[in-house]
Amino acid sequence: MNAQDLKKIKESLSANKLTEAKTDIEKFLAVPKNQKNPEAYYVKGKIYSAIAANPAERATTPDARMTALDAFKKSLEVDKNQATIFMTVDQYQPVFALYSSGFDEAANLYNAEKYEEALSTFKSTGVVGDYIYSQQWGLYKLDTTLTYYSALSAMNAKKDDEALVYFAKLADAKVAVTPEQVTSYRYLAKHYYDKKDEANMMKYIKLGRELYPNDDYLPLLELDYMRGKGDAAALNAKYEEILATSPNNYDVILDYASSLFNETHVTDASKRPADYNEKVKKIESLYLRAIEIKPDSYDARLSLGKHYYNQMLYIEEEASKIKGSKPEDVKKKADMNAEVAAIADKAIPQLEKVFGFYDTQGKLKTSERSNFKSSCSLLTYSYEKKKDKTKADFYQKKYDEADKAHG
């Protein structure tokens, strides 16, 4: 086989007769004297690059991409100057096509939820990209998009060790190009949380919060870790620290309120916190803050209503301990009852918002119906404290009919 044969092979490539061109170039290079021809290897690289970019052809030659890369490398090895001329004439398109077609193929596999195949293809594309970068032809030392999707593919393929490596590459380089890339920091922080590796967990929580200050997940993970230590004071201090830098983080505010609620409203009076009065004010302010951020948060409104209810119960409990009939005892008890009525005044608007939201709907989910019934029950109690029997009876009836009306 001679130069005329190579010309014919190039014509087959130009005509997109890839199977024919592939067969002929392999025959051409099987001849020992042709194995010193840099153009032959370059043409082979172009043929296999074209195959790699063609789904139908690629199906019968799955290793086309790496075969093409090896051929380009061999062309440079045989005669670097001549091979460089060939590439320059083609503006390096056949080499870069290996990368672009590889990325497209991997992305399509990822979108089709074929995660293991996607990961394998992202890997081979990464090898191509690394080689292009090493030759100073273009691309980047850390291809953030390819690395990110390699990590996602590994994660979805349940190959956690590989996902960890890819996500760490991105996080250690402080990559935060898109909002979605917070996943790197979330994944790593959760991994080390599960491993009880506090140092690494905090490393990635801090990096993530530095780059994504409005992220909701990372502070909640840190708080969950703190909660597991059982130090309520340290946990509350951490809530305050996080809210000092993220004052409008709705999830943290609601979580803080819930944490204080459980710490404050206890059934065993002996375990009630010494700073009960300060805590109930703090809980109220947190729920009101959450509602200000999200006015349509009926969970926050219902929780605030429950908070007021627990306060009323506590005051009534204290009032019931006053047994004397002295004027000062009578006055103290009356003042406490008035305080209960005043708290009911605060509870009613919040609870009626919850009631109004659910009552206008038809069938409710079990959890929604539970919330609706809670609002009815709490409103009944609140109006009883206001001595408004008509309203109390109305909400009691709504409670009684809730399962039938919304079940």
VOGU-3710 file (C-alpha; in Angstrom, 3 decimals, decimal comma):
1> mnaqdlkkik> 0,000/0,000/0,000  1,314/3,454/-0,925  0,534/7,151/-0,916  -2,203/6,562/-3,477  -3,904/4,216/-1,044  -3,734/6,833/1,739  -5,281/9,363/-0,651  -8,143/6,946/-1,316  -8,654/6,475/2,426  -8,854/10,242/2,904
11> eslsanklte> -11,430/10,419/0,120  -13,517/7,757/1,886  -13,316/9,824/5,068  -14,389/12,973/3,210  -17,329/11,028/1,754  -18,225/9,894/5,293  -17,670/6,241/4,339  -16,349/5,604/7,812  -16,537/1,799/7,907  -14,627/1,561/4,642
21> aktdiekfla> -12,097/4,169/5,753  -11,579/2,374/9,069  -10,944/-0,988/7,405  -8,529/0,502/4,883  -6,497/2,545/7,391  -6,013/-0,517/9,568  -4,760/-2,440/6,512  -2,514/0,470/5,569  -0,934/0,647/9,005  -0,488/-3,135/9,144
31> vpknqknpea> 2,307/-2,677/6,594  5,549/-2,100/8,581  6,914/0,660/6,332  3,691/2,684/6,724  4,059/2,655/10,485  6,610/5,440/10,158  4,162/7,687/8,347  2,815/10,426/10,716  0,032/11,312/8,286  -1,315/7,763/8,351
41> yyvkgkiysa> -1,742/7,910/12,106  -3,238/11,372/11,871  -5,770/10,153/9,268  -6,563/7,195/11,517  -7,216/9,628/14,367  -9,559/11,651/12,150  -11,450/8,528/11,081  -11,976/7,296/14,614  -12,813/10,809/15,794  -15,577/10,926/13,191
51> iaanpaerat> -16,786/7,493/14,307  -16,833/8,622/17,932  -19,020/11,586/16,963  -21,504/9,390/15,066  -23,881/7,417/17,339  -24,622/4,744/14,743  -20,966/4,142/13,885  -19,906/4,426/17,534  -22,227/1,587/18,506  -20,054/-0,896/16,598
61> tpdarmtald> -16,775/0,716/17,690  -17,276/1,708/21,354  -13,543/2,356/21,896  -13,346/4,780/18,953  -12,617/7,845/21,103  -9,596/6,389/22,855  -8,383/4,747/19,636  -8,468/8,158/17,949  -6,573/9,782/20,819  -3,892/7,077/20,694
71> afkkslevdk> -3,551/7,600/16,924  -3,048/11,362/17,336  -0,443/10,686/20,015  1,328/8,217/17,732  1,365/10,723/14,880  3,112/13,242/17,145  5,499/10,562/18,369  6,543/9,606/14,804  7,043/13,194/13,641  5,925/15,979/15,960
81> nqatifmtvd> 6,555/18,809/13,503  4,696/17,150/10,651  1,824/16,055/12,891  1,533/19,592/14,281  1,233/20,914/10,730  -1,617/18,474/10,015  -3,422/19,566/13,171  -2,845/23,255/12,502  -4,298/22,949/8,994  -7,421/21,367/10,524
91> qyqpvfalys> -7,375/23,936/13,371  -7,177/20,980/15,777  -10,841/20,270/15,063  -10,560/16,428/14,936  -8,857/16,409/18,345  -11,303/18,829/19,975  -14,185/16,889/18,402  -13,161/13,945/20,561  -13,827/16,084/23,597  -17,048/17,759/22,426
101> sgfdeaanly> -18,629/14,565/21,087  -17,612/12,741/24,241  -19,217/15,344/26,463  -22,412/15,300/24,394  -22,563/11,507/24,485  -22,016/11,432/28,245  -24,605/14,167/28,815  -27,178/12,250/26,785  -26,492/9,108/28,803  -26,818/11,102/32,025
111> naekyeeals> -30,129/12,600/30,933  -31,320/9,084/30,070  -30,401/8,091/33,644  -27,767/5,618/32,422  -25,410/6,792/35,105  -22,720/4,111/34,965  -22,348/4,524/31,198  -22,379/8,295/31,597  -19,617/8,109/34,201  -17,470/5,912/31,962
121> tfkstgvvgd> -17,911/8,297/29,033  -17,234/11,386/31,141  -14,039/9,668/32,310  -12,781/8,953/28,783  -13,702/12,488/27,755  -11,742/13,739/30,740  -8,678/11,816/29,529  -9,004/13,571/26,171  -9,428/16,949/27,846  -6,399/16,408/30,088
131> yiysqqwgly> -4,273/15,531/27,063  -5,420/18,603/25,126  -4,577/20,778/28,135  -1,188/19,082/28,638  -0,260/19,935/25,039  -1,266/23,556/25,644  -3,822/23,443/22,852  -6,664/24,715/25,057  -9,234/23,783/27,730  -8,544/23,974/31,465
141> kldttltyys> -6,524/22,197/34,115  -9,745/21,600/36,051  -12,708/21,188/33,748  -15,370/22,205/36,246  -18,424/21,256/34,173  -17,131/17,832/33,210  -15,913/17,150/36,751  -19,265/18,198/38,200  -21,240/15,896/35,933  -18,762/13,086/36,534
151> alsamnakkd> -19,459/13,535/40,245  -23,224/13,524/39,728  -22,992/10,422/37,533  -20,927/8,612/40,155  -23,312/9,700/42,909  -26,370/8,478/41,021  -24,582/5,256/40,086  -24,016/4,707/43,837  -20,256/4,858/43,352  -19,701/7,045/46,367
161> dealvyfakl> -15,912/6,691/46,520  -15,609/8,098/43,004  -18,207/10,802/43,625  -16,233/11,857/46,693  -13,058/12,349/44,623  -14,781/14,455/41,968  -16,730/16,602/44,421  -13,573/17,159/46,485  -11,704/18,390/43,394  -14,377/21,019/42,889
171> adakvavtpe> -14,774/22,016/46,524  -11,051/22,197/47,243  -10,737/24,524/44,270  -13,654/26,613/45,660  -15,689/26,126/42,504  -19,008/27,983/42,705  -19,808/28,861/39,105  -23,505/27,935/39,209  -26,089/27,698/42,022  -26,314/23,936/41,471
181> qvtsyrylak> -22,655/23,426/42,320  -23,457/23,880/46,003  -24,102/20,134/45,696  -20,345/19,549/45,993  -20,237/21,113/49,436  -23,496/19,537/50,564  -22,416/16,056/49,466  -19,021/16,263/51,142  -20,375/17,770/54,345  -23,082/15,074/54,614
191> hyydkkdean> -20,542/12,329/53,834  -18,283/13,427/56,672  -21,283/14,032/58,950  -22,256/10,376/58,474  -18,636/9,360/59,098  -18,609/11,486/62,286  -15,531/13,276/60,915  -16,166/16,709/62,423  -13,014/18,341/61,032  -13,793/17,532/57,408
201> mmkyiklgre> -17,511/18,123/57,867  -16,846/21,619/59,182  -14,261/22,245/56,443  -16,851/21,781/53,714  -19,701/23,441/55,618  -17,547/26,559/56,059  -16,376/26,514/52,440  -19,931/26,037/51,214  -21,382/28,771/53,414  -18,603/31,134/52,346
211> lypnddylpl> -19,418/30,577/48,673  -23,173/30,051/49,061  -24,168/32,228/52,044  -27,895/31,809/51,361  -27,857/28,020/51,221  -30,394/26,443/53,576  -29,029/22,908/53,827  -25,494/23,447/55,148  -26,424/25,404/58,297  -29,189/22,900/59,095
221> leldymrgkg> -26,672/20,053/58,807  -24,307/21,842/61,170  -27,140/22,469/63,609  -28,192/18,832/63,449  -24,643/17,824/64,309  -24,589/20,266/67,233  -27,952/18,956/68,434  -26,519/15,458/68,573  -23,964/16,626/71,125  -26,754/17,345/73,613
231> daaalnakye> -25,502/20,799/74,632  -28,572/23,072/74,420  -26,629/26,253/75,204  -24,040/25,531/72,512  -26,812/24,685/70,045  -28,651/27,955/70,708  -25,399/29,876/70,379  -24,858/28,236/66,998  -28,367/29,274/65,871  -27,564/32,856/66,833
241> eilatspnny> -24,219/32,690/65,031  -25,806/31,432/61,822  -28,653/33,953/61,918  -26,184/36,776/62,493  -24,794/36,128/59,008  -28,005/34,791/57,412  -30,795/36,751/59,132  -33,466/35,784/56,593  -32,798/32,056/56,496  -36,386/30,896/56,947
251> dvildyassl> -35,528/27,244/57,571  -32,989/28,058/60,279  -35,376/30,510/61,949  -38,163/27,919/61,988  -35,797/25,213/63,177  -34,543/27,463/65,989  -38,099/28,270/67,060  -39,005/24,580/67,054  -35,908/23,690/69,064  -36,678/26,327/71,705
261> fnethvtdas> -40,356/25,268/71,697  -39,420/21,691/72,604  -36,937/22,891/75,197  -39,449/25,288/76,800  -42,879/23,673/76,609  -42,353/20,533/78,655  -45,014/18,464/80,421  -42,900/18,028/83,539  -43,019/21,394/85,337  -39,791/20,586/87,190
271> krpadynekv> -37,954/20,545/83,861  -39,288/23,905/82,725  -36,315/26,241/82,001  -35,463/28,863/84,611  -35,570/31,561/81,936  -39,042/30,484/80,769  -40,356/34,026/80,282  -37,374/35,057/78,165  -37,654/31,924/76,076  -41,363/32,330/75,294
281> kkieslylra> -40,676/35,856/74,056  -37,813/34,559/71,892  -39,964/31,777/70,424  -42,720/34,268/69,587  -40,270/36,638/67,899  -38,793/33,806/65,815  -42,165/32,575/64,557  -43,242/36,133/63,737  -39,968/36,622/61,873  -40,560/33,443/59,873
291> ieikpdsyda> -44,093/34,573/59,021  -42,797/37,962/57,919  -40,416/36,207/55,505  -43,083/33,759/54,288  -46,590/35,059/55,009  -48,108/31,936/53,456  -46,285/29,635/55,860  -49,235/28,039/57,611  -46,939/25,659/59,468  -45,281/28,643/61,151
301> rlslgkhyyn> -48,645/30,228/61,951  -49,994/26,988/63,441  -46,812/26,500/65,481  -47,114/30,032/66,812  -50,736/29,291/67,750  -49,576/26,194/69,634  -46,927/28,281/71,347  -49,573/30,708/72,583  -51,773/27,789/73,668  -48,970/26,338/75,791
311> qmlyieeeas> -48,414/29,732/77,414  -52,098/29,947/78,256  -52,066/26,461/79,779  -49,054/27,353/81,904  -50,665/30,530/83,224  -53,907/28,680/83,976  -51,904/26,020/85,769  -50,273/28,697/87,930  -53,614/30,412/88,512  -55,157/27,161/89,702
321> kikgskpedv> -52,635/27,058/92,524  -54,097/30,231/94,035  -56,586/28,952/96,572  -56,958/31,982/98,838  -59,895/34,379/98,893  -57,994/37,426/100,024  -58,406/40,504/97,793  -54,808/40,237/96,626  -55,318/36,563/95,703  -58,519/37,336/93,836
331> kkkadmnaev> -56,826/40,194/91,990  -53,811/38,081/91,097  -56,010/35,329/89,685  -58,090/37,850/87,731  -54,916/39,391/86,314  -53,725/35,989/85,209  -57,041/35,226/83,532  -56,817/38,573/81,753  -53,312/37,655/80,625  -54,680/34,415/79,180
341> aaiadkaipq> -57,360/36,340/77,287  -54,720/38,746/75,955  -52,619/35,844/74,666  -55,786/34,382/73,077  -56,139/37,688/71,222  -52,706/37,100/69,708  -53,369/33,452/68,907  -56,714/33,899/67,147  -55,551/35,866/64,049  -52,752/33,347/63,372
351> lekvfgfydt> -54,996/30,334/63,822  -57,823/31,794/61,745  -55,367/32,228/58,862  -54,613/28,499/59,101  -58,291/27,610/59,409  -59,237/29,808/56,436  -56,545/28,276/54,242  -57,647/24,680/54,792  -61,405/25,171/55,150  -61,751/26,487/51,589
361> qgklktsers> -60,296/23,263/50,217  -62,036/19,980/49,603  -60,324/16,701/50,378  -57,216/17,161/52,503  -54,218/14,903/52,979  -53,987/13,279/56,405  -51,317/15,731/57,596  -53,298/18,703/56,256  -56,473/17,502/57,922  -54,548/17,128/61,168
371> nfksscsllt> -53,377/20,750/60,881  -56,927/21,884/60,115  -58,322/20,067/63,145  -55,570/21,496/65,328  -56,494/25,018/64,235  -60,174/24,317/65,040  -59,344/22,889/68,468  -57,033/25,758/69,376  -59,532/28,344/68,173  -62,246/26,704/70,250
381> ysyekkkdkt> -60,034/26,962/73,326  -58,984/30,538/72,547  -62,558/31,764/72,114  -63,553/30,001/75,334  -60,905/32,057/77,094  -62,458/35,129/75,468  -65,856/33,926/76,721  -67,196/33,989/73,163  -69,428/30,920/73,162  -70,771/31,479/69,652
391> kadfyqkkyd> -67,327/31,398/68,087  -66,142/28,582/70,333  -69,152/26,462/69,314  -68,591/27,304/65,649  -65,017/26,003/65,664  -65,938/22,988/67,765  -68,525/22,068/65,122  -65,940/22,524/62,403  -63,634/20,200/64,322  -66,355/17,565/64,717
401> eadkahg> -67,203/17,658/60,995  -63,602/17,858/59,719  -63,171/14,197/58,789  -66,446/14,136/56,883  -65,953/17,513/55,193  -62,315/17,052/54,242  -61,714/13,328/54,354
//
